[in-house]
Amino acid sequence: MITSSRILRGVFKLNARCFSSLDVNTVDLRSDTVTRPTAKMRVAMKNALVGDDVYEEDPTVNKLQETCANLLGKEAALLVPTNTMANIASVLVHCNGRFNEVILGEDSHMLMYEVSGLAQLGGIQGRSVANLPDGTLDLKAIKSKIRPMTDVHQPWTRAICLENTQNRCGGKVLTVDYVQQVQKLAKDHDLSVHLDGARLFNAAAALKVEAKDFAQHVDSVAIAFSKGLCCPIGAVMAGTKDFIAQARRTRKALGGGMRQAGVIAAPMLVALEETLPKLREDHEKAYRIAEAITAMKGNSICSVDIKGVQSNIVMIDILERVCPLKFIDRMKQVTDKEKKSLGQSISVLMTLFYERKVRYVTHQDVSHEDVDKVITKLQYVIEELAS
């Protein structure tokens, strides 16, 4: 028989564990996808005017699409649940059938992280070109991958896909001039250009230009709102009116037709007003952390290419003497000795991205005070691992 005293002792133990976890200051740098909707976004979701978006009758969705089309300098835009769907739907429209191929970076999100959606859902082959350290694709290499249209043995090349910012290259920013050069190459060979702009607003903030400055040089563009813009869901794809008309049908086939989607569009509109202007702060936070790592004298544990820090994504190179997984685990854990030395408990979450590279991503849920904590933790862990 379980007595009331035993129940109370169990409750006290549970509470003790909960209170001890509350003592830990956790800073989540795994991705900007971990951001939570702001208070203003939650209110907007609650009060959103809605209608049936499949019938194009949701006023909030229509407002979002019109706003995004204007921001991107395109004729029309379309709300979709995710940026992955936006990328796949865009390429499906550009290819308009099987036996086709698109050229894309070997480290691109579309090739690495979208579960071969182009092949699975569209019968479209991806042909990769190596990403250079700055995230670009060599123009001559792109040209060499374009198939001859007259050879019956080969698929038709239909589009070139770019990514900006380039995630796996450490948040590198493709310049407007580079995107324009790719556009010229594409036009010379009657190809379309699609831009995976999941973090295009970050790229624009980094170069102090507008998103439309990039978008004017591509045939279609996809923007994610569930990363640095803090929305719980949602992306937008944009292009000509004819492109979006076909994309609407493609979205339906992919299962992306939504009904009262205004509850999704409402926080996205808030993000454009509230979060978008703050993206440069995220870049500054990322740079501060990188700068602190670089400034540590005698640091034999890790390094950062400080000149390559351009946005909110940074890769830390872990040197040979330490296992990267051990580094990640140690940044997450808090020891009694550490707590006593620092006077606080700090847990920092990061991600292994390559064999010896650890990625961190700053975002709106990381305050300047959190950055101070991350630097403090890094300095302590680096010194500990070096001893």
ZAPA-717189 format. One record per residue (C-alpha): residue number from 1; residue in one letter; y, z, x. Coordinates in steps of 0.001 Angstrom, whole numbers, plus 500000, padded with zeros to 6 digits. Each point is the difference from the previous one (the first is absolute). Layout:
REM residues N
- NUM:A:Y:Z:X .
...
END
This chain:
REM residues 387
- 1:M:500000:500000:500000 .
- 2:I:503435:499068:501343 .
- 3:T:502355:502975:499758 .
- 4:S:503731:499787:499361 .
- 5:S:500678:501468:503461 .
- 6:R:498003:497174:501643 .
- 7:I:501975:497451:497978 .
- 8:L:503285:501596:501100 .
- 9:R:498902:499996:503648 .
- 10:G:499211:496272:499676 .
- 11:V:503422:499334:498480 .
- 12:F:501730:501923:502812 .
- 13:K:498082:498006:502636 .
- 14:L:500892:496710:498286 .
- 15:N:503654:500978:499795 .
- 16:A:499976:500999:503659 .
- 17:R:498669:496584:500971 .
- 18:C:502608:498271:497817 .
- 19:F:502873:502059:501427 .
- 20:S:498833:499318:503574 .
- 21:S:499992:496247:499306 .
- 22:L:503515:500290:498610 .
- 23:D:501101:501365:503367 .
- 24:V:499201:496661:501645 .
- 25:N:502793:497421:500187 .
- 26:T:498185:496683:499533 .
- 27:V:501794:496781:500920 .
- 28:D:498082:496945:498809 .
- 29:L:500663:497012:502274 .
- 30:R:496840:498042:499128 .
- 31:S:501936:497399:498011 .
- 32:D:503070:499463:497841 .
- 33:T:497553:499531:497103 .
- 34:V:499681:503794:499755 .
- 35:T:503542:500284:498612 .
- 36:R:500397:501541:496572 .
- 37:P:502319:498778:497240 .
- 38:T:503377:501740:499965 .
- 39:A:501240:502171:497150 .
- 40:K:502244:497163:498819 .
- 41:M:497025:497636:499979 .
- 42:R:497964:502396:497872 .
- 43:V:502813:500233:497465 .
- 44:A:500309:496220:499958 .
- 45:M:496272:499644:499335 .
- 46:K:500218:502454:497143 .
- 47:N:502974:498312:498347 .
- 48:A:499183:496343:500754 .
- 49:L:500563:497431:497262 .
- 50:V:496726:498106:499671 .
- 51:G:498403:497011:498311 .
- 52:D:496970:497791:500506 .
- 53:D:500499:498354:503391 .
- 54:V:497202:497447:499499 .
- 55:Y:502221:498675:497191 .
- 56:E:502959:500370:502409 .
- 57:E:501544:502520:497595 .
- 58:D:500418:503042:502248 .
- 59:P:503768:500384:500572 .
- 60:T:499608:502221:503065 .
- 61:V:497575:497602:501675 .
- 62:N:502277:497065:499205 .
- 63:K:502944:501816:501535 .
- 64:L:497998:500816:503144 .
- 65:Q:498843:496407:500405 .
- 66:E:503518:498634:499558 .
- 67:T:501402:502562:502435 .
- 68:C:497370:499219:502651 .
- 69:A:500433:496251:499610 .
- 70:N:503712:500443:500695 .
- 71:L:499354:502321:502961 .
- 72:L:497606:497475:501521 .
- 73:G:502054:496928:499141 .
- 74:K:497172:498498:497955 .
- 75:E:499938:498367:496563 .
- 76:A:497490:502437:498533 .
- 77:A:497856:503047:500758 .
- 78:L:496877:501625:498579 .
- 79:L:498816:503611:499857 .
- 80:V:496427:500590:501211 .
- 81:P:498094:503267:500539 .
- 82:T:499604:499663:503785 .
- 83:N:501262:497994:502952 .
- 84:T:496423:498939:500731 .
- 85:M:499865:498332:496604 .
- 86:A:503399:498418:500676 .
- 87:N:498736:498517:503270 .
- 88:I:496757:498682:498518 .
- 89:A:501696:498609:496892 .
- 90:S:502654:498267:502126 .
- 91:V:497435:498233:502173 .
- 92:L:497898:499043:496972 .
- 93:V:503035:498269:498526 .
- 94:H:500889:498247:503250 .
- 95:C:496434:498764:500535 .
- 96:N:499259:499188:496352 .
- 97:G:496286:499484:500528 .
- 98:R:497130:500335:502438 .
- 99:F:499282:498211:503286 .
- 100:N:503327:501335:501316 .
- 101:E:501111:502115:502933 .
- 102:V:502998:502119:500957 .
- 103:I:501214:500940:503472 .
- 104:L:500759:503678:500589 .
- 105:G:500202:502597:502752 .
- 106:E:496775:501482:501318 .
- 107:D:501545:503472:499587 .
- 108:S:501569:499259:496618 .
- 109:H:499412:502265:497021 .
- 110:M:498804:497000:497999 .
- 111:L:497192:499348:502474 .
- 112:M:499132:503573:500964 .
- 113:Y:500421:502137:496892 .
- 114:E:499706:497948:496821 .
- 115:V:496182:499888:499843 .
- 116:S:499890:496232:500554 .
- 117:G:501623:499540:496606 .
- 118:L:501111:496456:500768 .
- 119:A:496418:498940:500678 .
- 120:Q:498377:502151:497328 .
- 121:L:502348:499112:497163 .
- 122:G:501417:496632:500969 .
- 123:G:497501:498339:502292 .
- 124:I:502803:499790:502553 .
- 125:Q:499336:500299:503714 .
- 126:G:502312:501873:502327 .
- 127:R:500543:498546:503465 .
- 128:S:501437:502537:502417 .
- 129:V:502565:499726:502759 .
- 130:A:500486:502835:502500 .
- 131:N:502950:502267:499291 .
- 132:L:502229:500317:503047 .
- 133:P:501191:503511:500972 .
- 134:D:503224:499451:498031 .
- 135:G:497994:499197:496844 .
- 136:T:500731:496277:500009 .
- 137:L:497544:497118:500064 .
- 138:D:500537:497425:502731 .
- 139:L:501347:496838:498376 .
- 140:K:497873:497712:502165 .
- 141:A:496930:502044:499107 .
- 142:I:500806:499660:496299 .
- 143:K:500443:496254:500357 .
- 144:S:496676:499689:501820 .
- 145:K:498215:501598:497025 .
- 146:I:501300:497542:497391 .
- 147:R:497097:497846:498786 .
- 148:P:500145:496199:499730 .
- 149:M:500182:499093:496309 .
- 150:T:497803:496906:500432 .
- 151:D:496899:501658:501491 .
- 152:V:497435:500500:497224 .
- 153:H:498194:502640:502077 .
- 154:Q:502923:502436:500086 .
- 155:P:501865:502107:497433 .
- 156:W:503601:499203:499173 .
- 157:T:502679:502224:501545 .
- 158:R:502319:501052:497183 .
- 159:A:502144:502911:501169 .
- 160:I:501154:502226:502840 .
- 161:C:500114:503745:499311 .
- 162:L:502296:502404:501864 .
- 163:E:500327:503793:499834 .
- 164:N:503289:501866:500403 .
- 165:T:500080:502711:501215 .
- 166:Q:496767:499452:501939 .
- 167:N:497945:503155:499490 .
- 168:R:497299:499733:502675 .
- 169:C:502573:499043:502622 .
- 170:G:501764:503320:499455 .
- 171:G:502470:499094:497275 .
- 172:K:501450:497074:501923 .
- 173:V:502748:498041:498240 .
- 174:L:499890:496214:499792 .
- 175:T:503508:498586:500323 .
- 176:V:501636:497742:497431 .
- 177:D:500218:497280:502645 .
- 178:Y:496247:500159:500644 .
- 179:V:499156:499766:496288 .
- 180:Q:502287:496975:499782 .
- 181:Q:498140:498350:502915 .
- 182:V:496691:500507:498200 .
- 183:Q:501515:498518:496863 .
- 184:K:501034:496864:501909 .
- 185:L:496509:499643:501484 .
- 186:A:498478:500392:496537 .
- 187:K:502304:497418:498435 .
- 188:D:499189:497508:502744 .
- 189:H:496346:500250:498964 .
- 190:D:500497:500350:496238 .
- 191:L:498848:503638:499963 .
- 192:S:501208:503022:498042 .
- 193:V:501053:503289:501585 .
- 194:H:499100:503356:498459 .
- 195:L:501550:503215:501258 .
- 196:D:498080:503254:499655 .
- 197:G:503117:502124:499838 .
- 198:A:498330:503280:499095 .
- 199:R:502640:501629:502208 .
- 200:L:502576:497181:499957 .
- 201:F:502762:502407:499022 .
- 202:N:499201:501928:503191 .
- 203:A:500374:496780:501974 .
- 204:A:503333:499294:498326 .
- 205:A:501212:503539:500694 .
- 206:A:498967:499750:503657 .
- 207:L:501943:496763:500548 .
- 208:K:502862:500981:497657 .
- 209:V:499520:496898:497882 .
- 210:E:498962:499443:496390 .
- 211:A:496461:499338:498802 .
- 212:K:501130:496639:498621 .
- 213:D:500894:498917:503544 .
- 214:F:496254:499928:500719 .
- 215:A:498886:498885:496547 .
- 216:Q:502151:496867:499992 .
- 217:H:497734:498565:502713 .
- 218:V:496683:500493:498177 .
- 219:D:498474:498588:496834 .
- 220:S:498718:503340:498746 .
- 221:V:500465:503638:500920 .
- 222:A:498272:503251:499036 .
- 223:I:501677:503421:500108 .
- 224:A:498187:503359:499717 .
- 225:F:501681:502953:498316 .
- 226:S:497207:502527:500605 .
- 227:K:500703:500437:503718 .
- 228:G:503385:501018:501380 .
- 229:L:501669:499577:496618 .
- 230:C:498008:502984:498634 .
- 231:C:498713:498483:496762 .
- 232:P:496499:500967:498828 .
- 233:I:499014:496377:499278 .
- 234:G:501435:496519:499828 .
- 235:A:500946:496870:501906 .
- 236:V:502053:496911:499297 .
- 237:M:499349:496380:500920 .
- 238:A:502775:497411:499895 .
- 239:G:500489:496240:500252 .
- 240:T:501038:497047:497861 .
- 241:K:499712:500103:496211 .
- 242:D:497030:497636:500133 .
- 243:F:498297:502132:502656 .
- 244:I:500443:503184:497964 .
- 245:A:498751:498283:496840 .
- 246:Q:496760:499163:501808 .
- 247:A:499938:503454:501604 .
- 248:R:500185:501628:496554 .
- 249:R:496800:498219:498995 .
- 250:T:498394:500880:503355 .
- 251:R:500991:503653:499572 .
- 252:K:498249:500025:496640 .
- 253:A:496820:498585:501542 .
- 254:L:500069:502691:502685 .
- 255:G:500250:502758:497398 .
- 256:G:503664:500716:500645 .
- 257:G:501358:499324:496525 .
- 258:M:501527:503267:498804 .
- 259:R:501352:501052:496648 .
- 260:Q:502684:502711:499820 .
- 261:A:500688:499619:503706 .
- 262:G:503550:501270:499754 .
- 263:V:498719:503412:501096 .
- 264:I:499106:498320:503309 .
- 265:A:503134:497878:500269 .
- 266:A:502379:502888:499269 .
- 267:P:499417:501924:503256 .
- 268:M:500120:496699:501904 .
- 269:L:503530:499438:498704 .
- 270:V:500893:503537:501068 .
- 271:A:498570:499282:503455 .
- 272:L:502367:497063:500451 .
- 273:E:502957:502288:499337 .
- 274:E:498804:503280:501480 .
- 275:T:497466:499348:502771 .
- 276:L:500821:496557:501354 .
- 277:P:503323:501088:501565 .
- 278:K:498204:502780:501928 .
- 279:L:497411:497888:501830 .
- 280:R:501998:499961:503219 .
- 281:E:499677:503802:500065 .
- 282:D:496220:499583:500110 .
- 283:H:500405:497742:503029 .
- 284:E:502219:502574:501694 .
- 285:K:497405:502705:499390 .
- 286:A:497277:497836:501517 .
- 287:Y:502163:499305:503047 .
- 288:R:500797:503692:500515 .
- 289:I:496309:500840:500227 .
- 290:A:499323:497086:502360 .
- 291:E:502980:501008:502129 .
- 292:A:498704:503565:500268 .
- 293:I:496585:498782:501198 .
- 294:T:501638:497750:502580 .
- 295:A:502312:502785:501205 .
- 296:M:497164:502429:500789 .
- 297:K:499776:500319:503776 .
- 298:G:496530:499713:501490 .
- 299:N:498481:498879:496700 .
- 300:S:496499:498868:501011 .
- 301:I:498614:499994:496460 .
- 302:C:501833:497270:498090 .
- 303:S:502848:497522:500078 .
- 304:V:502111:497856:497700 .
- 305:D:501618:496623:500580 .
- 306:I:503435:501300:499078 .
- 307:K:501586:496544:500175 .
- 308:G:497490:498773:497443 .
- 309:V:500876:502606:497353 .
- 310:Q:501750:497927:497343 .
- 311:S:499202:501532:496635 .
- 312:N:498115:502955:498512 .
- 313:I:496596:499163:501521 .
- 314:V:499203:501051:503567 .
- 315:M:496865:499767:502131 .
- 316:I:499271:502770:502526 .
- 317:D:497891:498885:502965 .
- 318:I:497486:502725:500848 .
- 319:L:499221:499991:503714 .
- 320:E:496459:500065:501366 .
- 321:R:499687:503722:500664 .
- 322:V:500036:500907:496280 .
- 323:C:497933:498789:497049 .
- 324:P:502381:498610:497310 .
- 325:L:497991:501694:497237 .
- 326:K:500347:503307:501814 .
- 327:F:503750:499440:500215 .
- 328:I:500186:499312:496255 .
- 329:D:497865:503016:499154 .
- 330:R:502025:502278:502266 .
- 331:M:503264:498868:498388 .
- 332:K:498492:500899:496636 .
- 333:Q:498540:503387:500923 .
- 334:V:501919:503247:500557 .
- 335:T:498684:502662:502378 .
- 336:D:500910:503681:500008 .
- 337:K:501339:499647:503533 .
- 338:E:502195:497101:498964 .
- 339:K:501309:501833:496938 .
- 340:K:500896:503001:502125 .
- 341:S:501690:497842:502639 .
- 342:L:502010:497824:497616 .
- 343:G:500621:502601:497325 .
- 344:Q:498833:497553:497341 .
- 345:S:496973:497940:498948 .
- 346:I:500494:496242:500194 .
- 347:S:497391:497420:498999 .
- 348:V:500786:496331:500634 .
- 349:L:497843:497252:498498 .
- 350:M:499663:496679:501846 .
- 351:T:497577:497053:499956 .
- 352:L:497781:498320:502584 .
- 353:F:500931:496319:499879 .
- 354:Y:498442:498420:503066 .
- 355:E:497482:501346:502492 .
- 356:R:502699:501850:501953 .
- 357:K:503022:499751:497729 .
- 358:V:501121:502602:497499 .
- 359:R:502450:498940:497287 .
- 360:Y:502683:502075:498358 .
- 361:V:502266:498908:497156 .
- 362:T:503187:501718:498894 .
- 363:H:501221:499885:496409 .
- 364:Q:502230:501642:497397 .
- 365:D:497747:503043:499610 .
- 366:V:500499:500793:503692 .
- 367:S:503263:501883:500488 .
- 368:H:501999:500319:503206 .
- 369:E:498726:503589:500166 .
- 370:D:496461:498647:499758 .
- 371:V:500754:497725:502953 .
- 372:D:501043:503058:501998 .
- 373:K:496671:501618:499117 .
- 374:V:498060:496873:501028 .
- 375:I:501763:499946:503370 .
- 376:T:499309:503691:500523 .
- 377:K:496324:499495:499168 .
- 378:L:499706:496933:502245 .
- 379:Q:501532:501784:502955 .
- 380:Y:497656:502958:499578 .
- 381:V:496847:497884:499561 .
- 382:I:500820:497653:502883 .
- 383:E:500574:502914:502359 .
- 384:E:496809:501687:498801 .
- 385:L:497847:496904:500433 .
- 386:A:501487:499333:503436 .
- 387:S:499203:503498:501283 .
END
